[in-house]
Structure formats: C-alpha cells, structure tokens
Amino acid sequence: MARKKAALDFEQSIADLQNLVERLENGELSLEDSLGAFEQGIRLTRDCQAALSQAEQKVQILLERDGETEEAPFETDPEA
C-alpha cells in the first residue's frame, strides 16, 4: 500500500508541476503569483527528485544481490 501511495504522490507531483509550467508559460500571472508558482515548482521538483533517488537506490539494492531479487532495507534521507 505504501508503494502505491508513493507512486500516486509522485504522479500527482509531476502533474502539478506540469500544470504550474503551463501557467507560467502562459504569461498571465502577476509577478507575485509567478514567484509563488515558481517556489511551489521548486518544492515539487525536489520531492520528485527525492522519490526518483529512492527508487534508484532500491533498484541498485535489488541488482546487487548476486542475481537474486531480494528486497533489502535502505536508509532514506528525509531532508532530500
């Protein structure tokens, strides 16, 4: 269930980021609204990068198990 939630959060973050980019590219936002959207975009980008990094770590752990696909715990950096 946690994997599904993380995937949904990632997918939602990507969709929100795409929406923000479209709004910014449209050019109809005020400077203040543009800055707020940019800040939100930076947060979403960092969240997506952290999710991708965690997925990459998990794949790396699975590949390093002598050809066996056993899961192994790994530490996540909550400040990433």
N, CA, C and O atoms as a Maestro MAE file, in Angstrom:
{
 s_m_m2io_version
 :::
 2.0.0
}

f_m_ct {
 s_m_title
 :::
 protein
 m_atom[320] {
  # First column is atom index #
  i_m_mmod_type
  r_m_x_coord
  r_m_y_coord
  r_m_z_coord
  i_m_residue_number
  s_m_chain_name
  s_m_pdb_residue_name
  s_m_pdb_atom_name
  i_m_atomic_number
  :::
  1 25 0.819 -1.181 0.000 1 A "MET " " N  " 7
  2 3 0.000 0.000 0.000 1 A "MET " " CA " 6
  3 2 0.869 1.253 0.000 1 A "MET " " C  " 6
  4 15 0.525 2.234 -0.660 1 A "MET " " O  " 8
  5 25 1.987 1.243 0.725 2 A "ALA " " N  " 7
  6 3 2.876 2.407 0.781 2 A "ALA " " CA " 6
  7 2 3.475 2.699 -0.585 2 A "ALA " " C  " 6
  8 15 3.636 3.860 -0.960 2 A "ALA " " O  " 8
  9 25 3.811 1.633 -1.341 3 A "ARG " " N  " 7
  10 3 4.367 1.825 -2.678 3 A "ARG " " CA " 6
  11 2 3.358 2.514 -3.590 3 A "ARG " " C  " 6
  12 15 3.710 3.408 -4.360 3 A "ARG " " O  " 8
  13 25 2.107 2.093 -3.495 4 A "LYS " " N  " 7
  14 3 1.058 2.673 -4.323 4 A "LYS " " CA " 6
  15 2 0.892 4.148 -3.997 4 A "LYS " " C  " 6
  16 15 0.752 4.968 -4.905 4 A "LYS " " O  " 8
  17 25 0.906 4.500 -2.706 5 A "LYS " " N  " 7
  18 3 0.758 5.888 -2.278 5 A "LYS " " CA " 6
  19 2 1.929 6.714 -2.776 5 A "LYS " " C  " 6
  20 15 1.735 7.830 -3.259 5 A "LYS " " O  " 8
  21 25 3.136 6.189 -2.669 6 A "ALA " " N  " 7
  22 3 4.321 6.913 -3.139 6 A "ALA " " CA " 6
  23 2 4.250 7.135 -4.644 6 A "ALA " " C  " 6
  24 15 4.594 8.211 -5.132 6 A "ALA " " O  " 8
  25 25 3.807 6.124 -5.377 7 A "ALA " " N  " 7
  26 3 3.685 6.263 -6.821 7 A "ALA " " CA " 6
  27 2 2.624 7.294 -7.172 7 A "ALA " " C  " 6
  28 15 2.810 8.100 -8.084 7 A "ALA " " O  " 8
  29 25 1.513 7.267 -6.446 8 A "LEU " " N  " 7
  30 3 0.463 8.250 -6.688 8 A "LEU " " CA " 6
  31 2 0.937 9.658 -6.341 8 A "LEU " " C  " 6
  32 15 0.646 10.607 -7.068 8 A "LEU " " O  " 8
  33 25 1.666 9.797 -5.231 9 A "ASP " " N  " 7
  34 3 2.211 11.100 -4.859 9 A "ASP " " CA " 6
  35 2 3.165 11.608 -5.931 9 A "ASP " " C  " 6
  36 15 3.137 12.786 -6.286 9 A "ASP " " O  " 8
  37 25 4.007 10.723 -6.445 10 A "PHE " " N  " 7
  38 3 4.958 11.113 -7.487 10 A "PHE " " CA " 6
  39 2 4.201 11.537 -8.738 10 A "PHE " " C  " 6
  40 15 4.487 12.587 -9.313 10 A "PHE " " O  " 8
  41 25 3.245 10.730 -9.157 11 A "GLU " " N  " 7
  42 3 2.468 11.049 -10.354 11 A "GLU " " CA " 6
  43 2 1.710 12.363 -10.180 11 A "GLU " " C  " 6
  44 15 1.635 13.164 -11.111 11 A "GLU " " O  " 8
  45 25 1.150 12.586 -8.995 12 A "GLN " " N  " 7
  46 3 0.419 13.828 -8.738 12 A "GLN " " CA " 6
  47 2 1.374 15.017 -8.740 12 A "GLN " " C  " 6
  48 15 1.037 16.083 -9.255 12 A "GLN " " O  " 8
  49 25 2.550 14.843 -8.174 13 A "SER " " N  " 7
  50 3 3.546 15.919 -8.163 13 A "SER " " CA " 6
  51 2 3.971 16.281 -9.584 13 A "SER " " C  " 6
  52 15 4.123 17.460 -9.904 13 A "SER " " O  " 8
  53 25 4.161 15.285 -10.426 14 A "ILE " " N  " 7
  54 3 4.524 15.540 -11.826 14 A "ILE " " CA " 6
  55 2 3.399 16.299 -12.524 14 A "ILE " " C  " 6
  56 15 3.655 17.258 -13.252 14 A "ILE " " O  " 8
  57 25 2.153 15.870 -12.306 15 A "ALA " " N  " 7
  58 3 1.008 16.540 -12.930 15 A "ALA " " CA " 6
  59 2 0.893 17.978 -12.446 15 A "ALA " " C  " 6
  60 15 0.639 18.885 -13.238 15 A "ALA " " O  " 8
  61 25 1.080 18.188 -11.139 16 A "ASP " " N  " 7
  62 3 1.033 19.549 -10.592 16 A "ASP " " CA " 6
  63 2 2.145 20.407 -11.171 16 A "ASP " " C  " 6
  64 15 1.937 21.580 -11.482 16 A "ASP " " O  " 8
  65 25 3.322 19.819 -11.314 17 A "LEU " " N  " 7
  66 3 4.456 20.552 -11.875 17 A "LEU " " CA " 6
  67 2 4.186 20.948 -13.331 17 A "LEU " " C  " 6
  68 15 4.482 22.072 -13.739 17 A "LEU " " O  " 8
  69 25 3.629 20.031 -14.100 18 A "GLN " " N  " 7
  70 3 3.294 20.345 -15.491 18 A "GLN " " CA " 6
  71 2 2.258 21.466 -15.563 18 A "GLN " " C  " 6
  72 15 2.348 22.346 -16.420 18 A "GLN " " O  " 8
  73 25 1.287 21.432 -14.673 19 A "ASN " " N  " 7
  74 3 0.270 22.474 -14.623 19 A "ASN " " CA " 6
  75 2 0.900 23.831 -14.303 19 A "ASN " " C  " 6
  76 15 0.565 24.840 -14.923 19 A "ASN " " O  " 8
  77 25 1.808 23.847 -13.337 20 A "LEU " " N  " 7
  78 3 2.491 25.093 -12.984 20 A "LEU " " CA " 6
  79 2 3.293 25.644 -14.157 20 A "LEU " " C  " 6
  80 15 3.265 26.846 -14.420 20 A "LEU " " O  " 8
  81 25 3.995 24.782 -14.852 21 A "VAL " " N  " 7
  82 3 4.790 25.215 -16.002 21 A "VAL " " CA " 6
  83 2 3.890 25.828 -17.065 21 A "VAL " " C  " 6
  84 15 4.223 26.860 -17.649 21 A "VAL " " O  " 8
  85 25 2.756 25.196 -17.315 22 A "GLU " " N  " 7
  86 3 1.823 25.733 -18.309 22 A "GLU " " CA " 6
  87 2 1.314 27.110 -17.902 22 A "GLU " " C  " 6
  88 15 1.209 28.017 -18.727 22 A "GLU " " O  " 8
  89 25 0.999 27.252 -16.613 23 A "ARG " " N  " 7
  90 3 0.520 28.558 -16.129 23 A "ARG " " CA " 6
  91 2 1.604 29.621 -16.239 23 A "ARG " " C  " 6
  92 15 1.322 30.762 -16.604 23 A "ARG " " O  " 8
  93 25 2.828 29.254 -15.926 24 A "LEU " " N  " 7
  94 3 3.930 30.208 -16.030 24 A "LEU " " CA " 6
  95 2 4.215 30.579 -17.479 24 A "LEU " " C  " 6
  96 15 4.457 31.746 -17.788 24 A "LEU " " O  " 8
  97 25 4.186 29.592 -18.364 25 A "GLU " " N  " 7
  98 3 4.446 29.850 -19.777 25 A "GLU " " CA " 6
  99 2 3.344 30.682 -20.419 25 A "GLU " " C  " 6
  100 15 3.587 31.407 -21.384 25 A "GLU " " O  " 8
  101 25 2.131 30.575 -19.882 26 A "ASN " " N  " 7
  102 3 1.002 31.330 -20.406 26 A "ASN " " CA " 6
  103 2 1.238 32.837 -20.265 26 A "ASN " " C  " 6
  104 15 0.782 33.621 -21.097 26 A "ASN " " O  " 8
  105 25 1.948 33.234 -19.218 27 A "GLY " " N  " 7
  106 3 2.321 34.635 -19.046 27 A "GLY " " CA " 6
  107 2 1.224 35.521 -18.495 27 A "GLY " " C  " 6
  108 15 1.364 36.744 -18.527 27 A "GLY " " O  " 8
  109 25 0.141 34.960 -17.991 28 A "GLU " " N  " 7
  110 3 -0.961 35.767 -17.490 28 A "GLU " " CA " 6
  111 2 -0.933 35.943 -15.974 28 A "GLU " " C  " 6
  112 15 -1.808 36.607 -15.419 28 A "GLU " " O  " 8
  113 25 0.042 35.370 -15.304 29 A "LEU " " N  " 7
  114 3 0.144 35.504 -13.850 29 A "LEU " " CA " 6
  115 2 0.841 36.811 -13.503 29 A "LEU " " C  " 6
  116 15 1.697 37.291 -14.247 29 A "LEU " " O  " 8
  117 25 0.463 37.380 -12.363 30 A "SER " " N  " 7
  118 3 1.172 38.558 -11.869 30 A "SER " " CA " 6
  119 2 2.567 38.137 -11.411 30 A "SER " " C  " 6
  120 15 2.850 36.945 -11.289 30 A "SER " " O  " 8
  121 25 3.417 39.093 -11.164 31 A "LEU " " N  " 7
  122 3 4.769 38.782 -10.700 31 A "LEU " " CA " 6
  123 2 4.716 38.015 -9.386 31 A "LEU " " C  " 6
  124 15 5.439 37.034 -9.206 31 A "LEU " " O  " 8
  125 25 3.867 38.457 -8.474 32 A "GLU " " N  " 7
  126 3 3.755 37.787 -7.175 32 A "GLU " " CA " 6
  127 2 3.246 36.355 -7.341 32 A "GLU " " C  " 6
  128 15 3.770 35.435 -6.713 32 A "GLU " " O  " 8
  129 25 2.233 36.162 -8.180 33 A "ASP " " N  " 7
  130 3 1.713 34.817 -8.426 33 A "ASP " " CA " 6
  131 2 2.751 33.945 -9.134 33 A "ASP " " C  " 6
  132 15 2.856 32.749 -8.860 33 A "ASP " " O  " 8
  133 25 3.511 34.546 -10.038 34 A "SER " " N  " 7
  134 3 4.567 33.804 -10.741 34 A "SER " " CA " 6
  135 2 5.637 33.334 -9.770 34 A "SER " " C  " 6
  136 15 6.112 32.201 -9.859 34 A "SER " " O  " 8
  137 25 6.014 34.206 -8.844 35 A "LEU " " N  " 7
  138 3 7.017 33.817 -7.849 35 A "LEU " " CA " 6
  139 2 6.493 32.703 -6.951 35 A "LEU " " C  " 6
  140 15 7.227 31.768 -6.630 35 A "LEU " " O  " 8
  141 25 5.233 32.796 -6.545 36 A "GLY " " N  " 7
  142 3 4.637 31.736 -5.725 36 A "GLY " " CA " 6
  143 2 4.597 30.416 -6.479 36 A "GLY " " C  " 6
  144 15 4.903 29.365 -5.916 36 A "GLY " " O  " 8
  145 25 4.219 30.467 -7.755 37 A "ALA " " N  " 7
  146 3 4.171 29.260 -8.574 37 A "ALA " " CA " 6
  147 2 5.570 28.689 -8.757 37 A "ALA " " C  " 6
  148 15 5.758 27.473 -8.734 37 A "ALA " " O  " 8
  149 25 6.548 29.566 -8.938 38 A "PHE " " N  " 7
  150 3 7.931 29.113 -9.092 38 A "PHE " " CA " 6
  151 2 8.409 28.416 -7.819 38 A "PHE " " C  " 6
  152 15 9.037 27.361 -7.893 38 A "PHE " " O  " 8
  153 25 8.119 28.993 -6.661 39 A "GLU " " N  " 7
  154 3 8.508 28.377 -5.388 39 A "GLU " " CA " 6
  155 2 7.854 27.008 -5.226 39 A "GLU " " C  " 6
  156 15 8.505 26.053 -4.803 39 A "GLU " " O  " 8
  157 25 6.568 26.913 -5.561 40 A "GLN " " N  " 7
  158 3 5.873 25.637 -5.472 40 A "GLN " " CA " 6
  159 2 6.494 24.632 -6.440 40 A "GLN " " C  " 6
  160 15 6.628 23.453 -6.113 40 A "GLN " " O  " 8
  161 25 6.871 25.096 -7.625 41 A "GLY " " N  " 7
  162 3 7.517 24.235 -8.609 41 A "GLY " " CA " 6
  163 2 8.846 23.692 -8.114 41 A "GLY " " C  " 6
  164 15 9.175 22.528 -8.340 41 A "GLY " " O  " 8
  165 25 9.602 24.537 -7.441 42 A "ILE " " N  " 7
  166 3 10.889 24.098 -6.877 42 A "ILE " " CA " 6
  167 2 10.647 23.007 -5.835 42 A "ILE " " C  " 6
  168 15 11.358 22.002 -5.820 42 A "ILE " " O  " 8
  169 25 9.652 23.192 -4.964 43 A "ARG " " N  " 7
  170 3 9.339 22.172 -3.948 43 A "ARG " " CA " 6
  171 2 8.920 20.859 -4.612 43 A "ARG " " C  " 6
  172 15 9.374 19.784 -4.220 43 A "ARG " " O  " 8
  173 25 8.056 20.956 -5.615 44 A "LEU " " N  " 7
  174 3 7.608 19.752 -6.318 44 A "LEU " " CA " 6
  175 2 8.774 19.050 -7.006 44 A "LEU " " C  " 6
  176 15 8.868 17.822 -6.985 44 A "LEU " " O  " 8
  177 25 9.656 19.831 -7.614 45 A "THR " " N  " 7
  178 3 10.828 19.259 -8.281 45 A "THR " " CA " 6
  179 2 11.701 18.509 -7.292 45 A "THR " " C  " 6
  180 15 12.171 17.409 -7.582 45 A "THR " " O  " 8
  181 25 11.919 19.093 -6.135 46 A "ARG " " N  " 7
  182 3 12.740 18.433 -5.107 46 A "ARG " " CA " 6
  183 2 12.077 17.157 -4.608 46 A "ARG " " C  " 6
  184 15 12.750 16.149 -4.395 46 A "ARG " " O  " 8
  185 25 10.756 17.196 -4.421 47 A "ASP " " N  " 7
  186 3 10.031 15.997 -3.999 47 A "ASP " " CA " 6
  187 2 10.171 14.885 -5.045 47 A "ASP " " C  " 6
  188 15 10.399 13.724 -4.704 47 A "ASP " " O  " 8
  189 25 10.031 15.256 -6.320 48 A "CYS " " N  " 7
  190 3 10.149 14.268 -7.398 48 A "CYS " " CA " 6
  191 2 11.566 13.708 -7.473 48 A "CYS " " C  " 6
  192 15 11.755 12.507 -7.671 48 A "CYS " " O  " 8
  193 25 12.560 14.579 -7.314 49 A "GLN " " N  " 7
  194 3 13.942 14.116 -7.343 49 A "GLN " " CA " 6
  195 2 14.215 13.159 -6.195 49 A "GLN " " C  " 6
  196 15 14.926 12.170 -6.373 49 A "GLN " " O  " 8
  197 25 13.662 13.436 -5.023 50 A "ALA " " N  " 7
  198 3 13.855 12.549 -3.875 50 A "ALA " " CA " 6
  199 2 13.204 11.192 -4.130 50 A "ALA " " C  " 6
  200 15 13.785 10.152 -3.819 50 A "ALA " " O  " 8
  201 25 12.000 11.204 -4.696 51 A "ALA " " N  " 7
  202 3 11.305 9.947 -4.995 51 A "ALA " " CA " 6
  203 2 12.083 9.134 -6.023 51 A "ALA " " C  " 6
  204 15 12.204 7.916 -5.893 51 A "ALA " " O  " 8
  205 25 12.608 9.801 -7.041 52 A "LEU " " N  " 7
  206 3 13.399 9.098 -8.054 52 A "LEU " " CA " 6
  207 2 14.693 8.551 -7.468 52 A "LEU " " C  " 6
  208 15 15.125 7.454 -7.824 52 A "LEU " " O  " 8
  209 25 15.304 9.303 -6.582 53 A "SER " " N  " 7
  210 3 16.534 8.848 -5.942 53 A "SER " " CA " 6
  211 2 16.274 7.602 -5.090 53 A "SER " " C  " 6
  212 15 17.071 6.664 -5.101 53 A "SER " " O  " 8
  213 25 15.171 7.594 -4.360 54 A "GLN " " N  " 7
  214 3 14.821 6.429 -3.551 54 A "GLN " " CA " 6
  215 2 14.546 5.222 -4.438 54 A "GLN " " C  " 6
  216 15 14.963 4.109 -4.117 54 A "GLN " " O  " 8
  217 25 13.859 5.431 -5.535 55 A "ALA " " N  " 7
  218 3 13.586 4.323 -6.457 55 A "ALA " " CA " 6
  219 2 14.886 3.794 -7.043 55 A "ALA " " C  " 6
  220 15 15.057 2.583 -7.190 55 A "ALA " " O  " 8
  221 25 15.797 4.690 -7.374 56 A "GLU " " N  " 7
  222 3 17.093 4.273 -7.920 56 A "GLU " " CA " 6
  223 2 17.878 3.465 -6.895 56 A "GLU " " C  " 6
  224 15 18.508 2.466 -7.243 56 A "GLU " " O  " 8
  225 25 17.845 3.888 -5.639 57 A "GLN " " N  " 7
  226 3 18.529 3.149 -4.578 57 A "GLN " " CA " 6
  227 2 17.958 1.743 -4.440 57 A "GLN " " C  " 6
  228 15 18.697 0.772 -4.280 57 A "GLN " " O  " 8
  229 25 16.638 1.650 -4.503 58 A "LYS " " N  " 7
  230 3 16.005 0.336 -4.364 58 A "LYS " " CA " 6
  231 2 16.391 -0.574 -5.527 58 A "LYS " " C  " 6
  232 15 16.684 -1.752 -5.323 58 A "LYS " " O  " 8
  233 25 16.391 -0.040 -6.731 59 A "VAL " " N  " 7
  234 3 16.799 -0.822 -7.905 59 A "VAL " " CA " 6
  235 2 18.241 -1.270 -7.746 59 A "VAL " " C  " 6
  236 15 18.566 -2.422 -8.030 59 A "VAL " " O  " 8
  237 25 19.107 -0.376 -7.297 60 A "GLN " " N  " 7
  238 3 20.517 -0.715 -7.112 60 A "GLN " " CA " 6
  239 2 20.682 -1.838 -6.091 60 A "GLN " " C  " 6
  240 15 21.482 -2.752 -6.291 60 A "GLN " " O  " 8
  241 25 19.922 -1.767 -4.996 61 A "ILE " " N  " 7
  242 3 19.988 -2.813 -3.977 61 A "ILE " " CA " 6
  243 2 19.546 -4.149 -4.566 61 A "ILE " " C  " 6
  244 15 20.170 -5.182 -4.318 61 A "ILE " " O  " 8
  245 25 18.473 -4.123 -5.343 62 A "LEU " " N  " 7
  246 3 17.976 -5.368 -5.942 62 A "LEU " " CA " 6
  247 2 18.979 -5.951 -6.925 62 A "LEU " " C  " 6
  248 15 19.124 -7.171 -7.002 62 A "LEU " " O  " 8
  249 25 19.665 -5.116 -7.668 63 A "LEU " " N  " 7
  250 3 20.625 -5.600 -8.660 63 A "LEU " " CA " 6
  251 2 21.914 -6.123 -8.033 63 A "LEU " " C  " 6
  252 15 22.616 -6.921 -8.654 63 A "LEU " " O  " 8
  253 25 22.234 -5.697 -6.837 64 A "GLU " " N  " 7
  254 3 23.481 -6.090 -6.190 64 A "GLU " " CA " 6
  255 2 23.345 -7.342 -5.324 64 A "GLU " " C  " 6
  256 15 24.225 -7.616 -4.508 64 A "GLU " " O  " 8
  257 25 22.291 -8.087 -5.479 65 A "ARG " " N  " 7
  258 3 22.053 -9.261 -4.635 65 A "ARG " " CA " 6
  259 2 22.460 -10.551 -5.320 65 A "ARG " " C  " 6
  260 15 21.689 -11.510 -5.290 65 A "ARG " " O  " 8
  261 25 23.613 -10.625 -5.928 66 A "ASP " " N  " 7
  262 3 24.125 -11.845 -6.561 66 A "ASP " " CA " 6
  263 2 23.104 -12.467 -7.515 66 A "ASP " " C  " 6
  264 15 22.940 -13.687 -7.554 66 A "ASP " " O  " 8
  265 25 22.444 -11.644 -8.258 67 A "GLY " " N  " 7
  266 3 21.489 -12.144 -9.231 67 A "GLY " " CA " 6
  267 2 20.122 -12.488 -8.655 67 A "GLY " " C  " 6
  268 15 19.193 -12.789 -9.404 67 A "GLY " " O  " 8
  269 25 19.990 -12.447 -7.341 68 A "GLU " " N  " 7
  270 3 18.707 -12.726 -6.702 68 A "GLU " " CA " 6
  271 2 17.979 -11.410 -6.481 68 A "GLU " " C  " 6
  272 15 18.595 -10.395 -6.155 68 A "GLU " " O  " 8
  273 25 16.681 -11.434 -6.658 69 A "THR " " N  " 7
  274 3 15.912 -10.210 -6.484 69 A "THR " " CA " 6
  275 2 15.245 -10.170 -5.119 69 A "THR " " C  " 6
  276 15 14.019 -10.171 -5.011 69 A "THR " " O  " 8
  277 25 16.062 -10.134 -4.088 70 A "GLU " " N  " 7
  278 3 15.569 -9.992 -2.723 70 A "GLU " " CA " 6
  279 2 15.567 -8.523 -2.359 70 A "GLU " " C  " 6
  280 15 16.472 -7.772 -2.723 70 A "GLU " " O  " 8
  281 25 14.525 -8.123 -1.629 71 A "GLU " " N  " 7
  282 3 14.483 -6.752 -1.157 71 A "GLU " " CA " 6
  283 2 15.353 -6.635 0.086 71 A "GLU " " C  " 6
  284 15 15.457 -7.567 0.883 71 A "GLU " " O  " 8
  285 25 15.976 -5.465 0.235 72 A "ALA " " N  " 7
  286 3 16.774 -5.185 1.413 72 A "ALA " " CA " 6
  287 2 16.473 -3.761 1.857 72 A "ALA " " C  " 6
  288 15 16.294 -2.885 1.010 72 A "ALA " " O  " 8
  289 25 16.411 -3.507 3.149 73 A "PRO " " N  " 7
  290 3 16.110 -2.151 3.622 73 A "PRO " " CA " 6
  291 2 17.256 -1.197 3.303 73 A "PRO " " C  " 6
  292 15 18.418 -1.601 3.242 73 A "PRO " " O  " 8
  293 25 16.920 0.044 3.107 74 A "PHE " " N  " 7
  294 3 17.937 1.079 2.922 74 A "PHE " " CA " 6
  295 2 17.468 2.328 3.632 74 A "PHE " " C  " 6
  296 15 16.272 2.528 3.843 74 A "PHE " " O  " 8
  297 25 18.411 3.155 3.994 75 A "GLU " " N  " 7
  298 3 18.109 4.379 4.714 75 A "GLU " " CA " 6
  299 2 17.707 5.467 3.722 75 A "GLU " " C  " 6
  300 15 18.323 5.621 2.667 75 A "GLU " " O  " 8
  301 25 16.663 6.220 4.076 76 A "THR " " N  " 7
  302 3 16.264 7.350 3.256 76 A "THR " " CA " 6
  303 2 16.661 8.626 3.968 76 A "THR " " C  " 6
  304 15 16.725 8.679 5.196 76 A "THR " " O  " 8
  305 25 16.919 9.625 3.196 77 A "ASP " " N  " 7
  306 3 17.292 10.919 3.743 77 A "ASP " " CA " 6
  307 2 16.045 11.800 3.729 77 A "ASP " " C  " 6
  308 15 15.651 12.285 2.669 77 A "ASP " " O  " 8
  309 25 15.410 12.019 4.899 78 A "PRO " " N  " 7
  310 3 14.168 12.777 4.923 78 A "PRO " " CA " 6
  311 2 14.349 14.237 4.514 78 A "PRO " " C  " 6
  312 15 13.362 14.910 4.215 78 A "PRO " " O  " 8
  313 25 15.578 14.743 4.491 79 A "GLU " " N  " 7
  314 3 15.822 16.124 4.111 79 A "GLU " " CA " 6
  315 2 16.213 16.269 2.660 79 A "GLU " " C  " 6
  316 15 16.607 17.358 2.243 79 A "GLU " " O  " 8
  317 25 16.119 15.205 1.870 80 A "ALA " " N  " 7
  318 3 16.497 15.262 0.456 80 A "ALA " " CA " 6
  319 2 15.493 16.011 -0.360 80 A "ALA " " C  " 6
  320 15 15.662 16.150 -1.572 80 A "ALA " " O  " 8
  :::
 }
 m_bond[319] {
  # First column is bond index #
  i_m_from
  i_m_to
  i_m_order
  :::
  1 1 2 1
  2 2 3 1
  3 3 4 2
  4 3 5 1
  5 5 6 1
  6 6 7 1
  7 7 8 2
  8 7 9 1
  9 9 10 1
  10 10 11 1
  11 11 12 2
  12 11 13 1
  13 13 14 1
  14 14 15 1
  15 15 16 2
  16 15 17 1
  17 17 18 1
  18 18 19 1
  19 19 20 2
  20 19 21 1
  21 21 22 1
  22 22 23 1
  23 23 24 2
  24 23 25 1
  25 25 26 1
  26 26 27 1
  27 27 28 2
  28 27 29 1
  29 29 30 1
  30 30 31 1
  31 31 32 2
  32 31 33 1
  33 33 34 1
  34 34 35 1
  35 35 36 2
  36 35 37 1
  37 37 38 1
  38 38 39 1
  39 39 40 2
  40 39 41 1
  41 41 42 1
  42 42 43 1
  43 43 44 2
  44 43 45 1
  45 45 46 1
  46 46 47 1
  47 47 48 2
  48 47 49 1
  49 49 50 1
  50 50 51 1
  51 51 52 2
  52 51 53 1
  53 53 54 1
  54 54 55 1
  55 55 56 2
  56 55 57 1
  57 57 58 1
  58 58 59 1
  59 59 60 2
  60 59 61 1
  61 61 62 1
  62 62 63 1
  63 63 64 2
  64 63 65 1
  65 65 66 1
  66 66 67 1
  67 67 68 2
  68 67 69 1
  69 69 70 1
  70 70 71 1
  71 71 72 2
  72 71 73 1
  73 73 74 1
  74 74 75 1
  75 75 76 2
  76 75 77 1
  77 77 78 1
  78 78 79 1
  79 79 80 2
  80 79 81 1
  81 81 82 1
  82 82 83 1
  83 83 84 2
  84 83 85 1
  85 85 86 1
  86 86 87 1
  87 87 88 2
  88 87 89 1
  89 89 90 1
  90 90 91 1
  91 91 92 2
  92 91 93 1
  93 93 94 1
  94 94 95 1
  95 95 96 2
  96 95 97 1
  97 97 98 1
  98 98 99 1
  99 99 100 2
  100 99 101 1
  101 101 102 1
  102 102 103 1
  103 103 104 2
  104 103 105 1
  105 105 106 1
  106 106 107 1
  107 107 108 2
  108 107 109 1
  109 109 110 1
  110 110 111 1
  111 111 112 2
  112 111 113 1
  113 113 114 1
  114 114 115 1
  115 115 116 2
  116 115 117 1
  117 117 118 1
  118 118 119 1
  119 119 120 2
  120 119 121 1
  121 121 122 1
  122 122 123 1
  123 123 124 2
  124 123 125 1
  125 125 126 1
  126 126 127 1
  127 127 128 2
  128 127 129 1
  129 129 130 1
  130 130 131 1
  131 131 132 2
  132 131 133 1
  133 133 134 1
  134 134 135 1
  135 135 136 2
  136 135 137 1
  137 137 138 1
  138 138 139 1
  139 139 140 2
  140 139 141 1
  141 141 142 1
  142 142 143 1
  143 143 144 2
  144 143 145 1
  145 145 146 1
  146 146 147 1
  147 147 148 2
  148 147 149 1
  149 149 150 1
  150 150 151 1
  151 151 152 2
  152 151 153 1
  153 153 154 1
  154 154 155 1
  155 155 156 2
  156 155 157 1
  157 157 158 1
  158 158 159 1
  159 159 160 2
  160 159 161 1
  161 161 162 1
  162 162 163 1
  163 163 164 2
  164 163 165 1
  165 165 166 1
  166 166 167 1
  167 167 168 2
  168 167 169 1
  169 169 170 1
  170 170 171 1
  171 171 172 2
  172 171 173 1
  173 173 174 1
  174 174 175 1
  175 175 176 2
  176 175 177 1
  177 177 178 1
  178 178 179 1
  179 179 180 2
  180 179 181 1
  181 181 182 1
  182 182 183 1
  183 183 184 2
  184 183 185 1
  185 185 186 1
  186 186 187 1
  187 187 188 2
  188 187 189 1
  189 189 190 1
  190 190 191 1
  191 191 192 2
  192 191 193 1
  193 193 194 1
  194 194 195 1
  195 195 196 2
  196 195 197 1
  197 197 198 1
  198 198 199 1
  199 199 200 2
  200 199 201 1
  201 201 202 1
  202 202 203 1
  203 203 204 2
  204 203 205 1
  205 205 206 1
  206 206 207 1
  207 207 208 2
  208 207 209 1
  209 209 210 1
  210 210 211 1
  211 211 212 2
  212 211 213 1
  213 213 214 1
  214 214 215 1
  215 215 216 2
  216 215 217 1
  217 217 218 1
  218 218 219 1
  219 219 220 2
  220 219 221 1
  221 221 222 1
  222 222 223 1
  223 223 224 2
  224 223 225 1
  225 225 226 1
  226 226 227 1
  227 227 228 2
  228 227 229 1
  229 229 230 1
  230 230 231 1
  231 231 232 2
  232 231 233 1
  233 233 234 1
  234 234 235 1
  235 235 236 2
  236 235 237 1
  237 237 238 1
  238 238 239 1
  239 239 240 2
  240 239 241 1
  241 241 242 1
  242 242 243 1
  243 243 244 2
  244 243 245 1
  245 245 246 1
  246 246 247 1
  247 247 248 2
  248 247 249 1
  249 249 250 1
  250 250 251 1
  251 251 252 2
  252 251 253 1
  253 253 254 1
  254 254 255 1
  255 255 256 2
  256 255 257 1
  257 257 258 1
  258 258 259 1
  259 259 260 2
  260 259 261 1
  261 261 262 1
  262 262 263 1
  263 263 264 2
  264 263 265 1
  265 265 266 1
  266 266 267 1
  267 267 268 2
  268 267 269 1
  269 269 270 1
  270 270 271 1
  271 271 272 2
  272 271 273 1
  273 273 274 1
  274 274 275 1
  275 275 276 2
  276 275 277 1
  277 277 278 1
  278 278 279 1
  279 279 280 2
  280 279 281 1
  281 281 282 1
  282 282 283 1
  283 283 284 2
  284 283 285 1
  285 285 286 1
  286 286 287 1
  287 287 288 2
  288 287 289 1
  289 289 290 1
  290 290 291 1
  291 291 292 2
  292 291 293 1
  293 293 294 1
  294 294 295 1
  295 295 296 2
  296 295 297 1
  297 297 298 1
  298 298 299 1
  299 299 300 2
  300 299 301 1
  301 301 302 1
  302 302 303 1
  303 303 304 2
  304 303 305 1
  305 305 306 1
  306 306 307 1
  307 307 308 2
  308 307 309 1
  309 309 310 1
  310 310 311 1
  311 311 312 2
  312 311 313 1
  313 313 314 1
  314 314 315 1
  315 315 316 2
  316 315 317 1
  317 317 318 1
  318 318 319 1
  319 319 320 2
  :::
 }
}
